[in-house]
């Protein structure tokens, strides 16, 4: 089943007959847990991820797939590292 089909069935306005079963929900969770992000999707949230890290919050908990992708992708890791360097240098300016 495709994700868009899951979402159609999860519609709260749908008939009870169309409601997701517990098995369907577990299947959806397993699908989402194993989904991978590509570079384009990581790049869209990389600034948010880095800002969370600069604030010393657990960005990997909030964006686990982004952290996993950064760990595995050299290009995204380079982008992340460069962004973190800029943000960390700017941090003392915002503290004053």
For each residue, the residues with C-beta under 8 A, 3 or more apart:
1: 5 6 27
2: 5 6
3: 6 7 31
4: 7 8
5: 1 2 8 9
6: 1 2 3 9 10 20 24 28 31
7: 3 4 10 11
8: 4 5 11 14 18
9: 5 6 14 18 19 20 24
10: 6 7 14 20
11: 7 8 14 18
12:
13:
14: 8 9 10 11 18 19
15: 18 19
16: 19
17:
18: 8 9 11 14 15
19: 9 14 15 16
20: 6 9 10 24 25 28
21: 24 25
22: 25 26
23: 26 27
24: 6 9 20 21 27 28
25: 20 21 22 28 29
26: 22 23 29 30
27: 1 23 24 30 31
28: 6 20 24 25 31 32
29: 25 26 32 33
30: 26 27 33 34
31: 3 6 27 28 34 35
32: 28 29 35
33: 29 30
34: 30 31
35: 31 32 65
36: 65 69
37: 41 42 65 66 69
38: 41 42
39: 42 43 69 73 75 76
40: 43 44
41: 37 38 44 45
42: 37 38 39 45 46 66 69 70 73 76
43: 39 40 46 76 79
44: 40 41
45: 41 42 48 49 63 66
46: 42 43 49 50 66 76 79 80 83
47: 50 51 83
48: 45 51 52 63
49: 45 46 52 53 59 62 63 66 67 70 80
50: 46 47 53 54 59 80 83 84 87
51: 47 48 54 55 87
52: 48 49 55 57 58 59 62 63
53: 49 50 56 57 59 84
54: 50 51 84 87 88 91
55: 51 52
56: 53
57: 52 53 62
58: 52 61 62
59: 49 50 52 53 62 63 66 67
60: 63 64 67
61: 58 64
62: 49 52 57 58 59
63: 45 48 49 52 59 60 66 67
64: 60 61 67 68
65: 35 36 37 68 69
66: 37 42 45 46 49 59 63 69 70
67: 49 59 60 63 64 70 71
68: 64 65 71 72
69: 36 37 39 42 65 66 72 73 76
70: 42 49 66 67 73 76 77 80
71: 67 68 77
72: 68 69
73: 39 42 69 70 76 77
74: 77 78
75: 39 78 79
76: 39 42 43 46 69 70 73 79 80
77: 70 71 73 74 80 81
78: 74 75 81 82
79: 43 46 75 76 82 83
80: 46 49 50 70 76 77 83 84
81: 77 78 84 85
82: 78 79 85 86
83: 46 47 50 79 80 86 87
84: 50 53 54 80 81 87 88
85: 81 82 88 89
86: 82 83 89 90
87: 50 51 54 83 84 90 91
88: 54 84 85 91
89: 85 86 92
90: 86 87 93 94
91: 54 87 88 94 95
92: 89 95 96
93: 90 96
94: 90 91
95: 91 92
96: 92 93
